[in-house]
């Protein structure tokens, strides 16, 4: 097990993902619009729409304060709306007439001039930072921003009034409208409201419990670390196993370091880690079964991996691993299909007709970067495991389904983490890089939750909370970014499919960079997409997911060992605003990841 830590780190950091999702039973295919009943307060005609936006805007700003306002471009799917010009011109006149001396409106010509002088492109329109910068250049106190959502029989516009100095949203409202003939409607093949139906997954019908009450000696322990890299930083590291009165097994582990800030002067970090292992050596086989099931409770940490192992006749050890992020200090019930364990030993599949072992690894460094284990030179924690067994699915999942989040238990746990918030590599000082710690982030809490009543049933919510301080600005000024990463190992063959799809929404993030990696072929592809606070259907044809050598349609993936990774950069203005309360919170909702 000596190299397991470095294998884990390489697999977790290098591997990448692309997200896709979609509905096979909902009206969400590319180019279709959602089927919705006509709302009661539907606005008929563009002039009535201009009038209603102006009335509600002036009402929102009727606090007696004198303001200078700019009407910004109206956008749809990250591009300028077909009716943006008409709305800007009409609202500039209408708001000026209604507000009198209370509101001074910047002319449309001023807006166009700033866009031209700054050489800004249409793709910049949805950037929150660009919107505020333009407001400052125009000398405006506030800007009116409109996001249009095309539906099947009518359209919806989301109006926001943003304070330029702080970037805070002063208020906003939604309006439903339909256009008269003569105006070209916007199309939105990627933005929809999903109505009805859900992708159903098979679910486990048979669970074979191997260890339930944990009687007798059932656990072997292998705490491991690399003294050649850690040197004398670790004074000791040890662990013990046992059975609790409540009937679960546990791994109790502890370590002591020579300093709280153990990352100082620590190089070659990719080859260094302290791992604690809990291994269930069994004499049973998994022939005819579909995966491993267990309940697990990480006490005070969130980053860990489950793995299955088998020793071959030649003594080589097959190891397949599933890295995951779990909520600290609570029980989670998991069912992990065998095809969701990735090959980290390079030895292929175990022979499931012969005995295998199940293990768990707790990596110190990954948990340190996730905000755990940072308070003292002495580490003491525990991993609890219960109801370990195998499961058999009633029938296969629908073809192309990666994850629909409809199970009572988690089927394919992903890896959820913050990037750039605690450490990053700075290559400016040496050829090898110097490990630095970002002092601007004091703590991080990450949570994954299955939420009811999504667009197609239950969905996954990724949420986080960071305590930050003014030192974060040094990090940003050094051209570093804070970002959120969600990784998922698909475990299915992508051959024969043409696109990736998913449903996603976020109040925090405006865009996502996606990656796909064949973990055993080193094939790498990437793309990106925009998103907003409403449920957005993202459909990415393989032809739009590329690499230097061509697209994924031109050079198909030659493996079913595929890691997808979503990378969400936290907008810098969001960080600046969060400094007023020293708390930065975010969330991402995700559902229906599919191949089509």
KAQUIZI-V809150 format. One record per helix or strand of 2 or more residues. SS is the DSSP state (@ for helix, = for strand). FROM is the first residue (numbers start at 0). LEN is the number of residues. If there is no record, write none. Layout:
ss;from;len
SS;FROM;LEN
SS;FROM;LEN
This chain:
ss;from;len
@;3;11
=;42;2
@;45;15
=;66;10
=;78;2
@;83;16
=;102;3
@;107;10
@;121;3
@;127;10
=;141;9
=;154;9
=;168;10
=;203;8
=;219;2
=;223;2
@;226;4
=;233;10
=;248;9
@;268;3
=;273;7
=;290;9
=;302;9
=;316;9
=;331;6
@;337;3
=;341;2
=;356;7
@;363;6
=;377;16
=;400;3
=;414;5
=;422;4
=;433;4
=;440;14
=;456;12
@;471;6
=;482;7
=;498;7
=;510;8
=;522;8
=;535;6
@;541;3
=;545;2
=;549;2
=;561;8
@;571;7
=;582;13
